[in-house]
Amino acid sequence: MLIAGVTISISYSSFRIINGQFKQYKDRCHRNYELVLFNKFMMKDFTNALRIIRKPHGYICQFSDKAIEYEFEDSFILIKSNLIDTLKLKIQDP
């Protein structure tokens, strides 16, 4: 009985540790994905824009047929175009 209790507690503890590590890995991958996605959108818009206008809290990329506005807030970035998209990225000063 004692051996079974020790075996079950070791199994549960190792499962909890592995599950915690997997959750940290998943969260880190999601943050990196959001950052890569933001970089991809912004680079594409900056490269193809006819004119880029600086605002106090963001940028406006003007194209011949539309304008895309980037607004930087403390905990998210808002991308306004025909559709509005929000990326939850924490903005920090360098």
N, C-alpha and C positions, 0 to 999 in steps of 0.2 A: 504494500500500500504506500509506503514511504517512497519507494523508487518511482512508482507511478505518479505521485504528487510532484516530485522533483522533475521528472521528465515532462510533465504537462506544463509546469511553470517555466522551464527552460524553453520549451517550444513556443509558449505564448510570448515570452520576452523576446525571443529572436524574431517572431512574426511581427511584433510591435516595432522593433528596431528597423527591420527591412521595410515595413510599410511606411514608416516615417521617412526613411531615405528615399523611397520611391516618390512620395508626395513632394519632398523638396526638389527632386529632379524634375518632376512634372511641372511644378510652379516655376522653376528656373527656365525650363524650355519654353513655357508659355510667355514669360517676360521677354526672352530673347526673340521669340517669334514676333511679338508685337513691335519690338524695336526694329527688327529687320523689315517688317511690313511698312512701318512708318518711313524708314530710310528709303525704301523702294519707291513709295508714293511721292515723297518729297523730291527725290533726285529726278524722277521722271517729269514731275511738274516744273521743277527749276530748269531742267535742260530744254524742255519744249516751250517754255513761256516766252512770249514776245517781250514782256516787261514784268519786273518784280518790284512791288511797292512795299516798303517797310512801314509797319504800323507800330503803335506803342506795345501791343501784346501779340504781334504776329506778322504775317506777310500776306500779300495778295499777289497771286500769279495770274496775269492777264494773258489770255489767248485771243485769237481772232474771233472766236465765236462764244467764248465763256470766260468766267473768272472763278478761280478757286482760292478760297480764303482759309488760311491757317491761323487759328487762335490758340495761344499757349496759356494755359492756366496752371495752377499749382499741382494738381493731381491728374490732369488729363489734357489732351490736345484735341481740339475740335476742327474738323475739316469740313468746310461748307462749299458745296457745289450745287448741282441739281439735287443731290442727296446729301444729307448731313451724316457724317461718320464721326465717331468718338473713339479715340485710342486712350486707354488708361495707362499713361506713362507718367512717372513722377519726374518733374522738372527740378534740376538742382543747378545752382550756380557753380561754375568751374572753380 
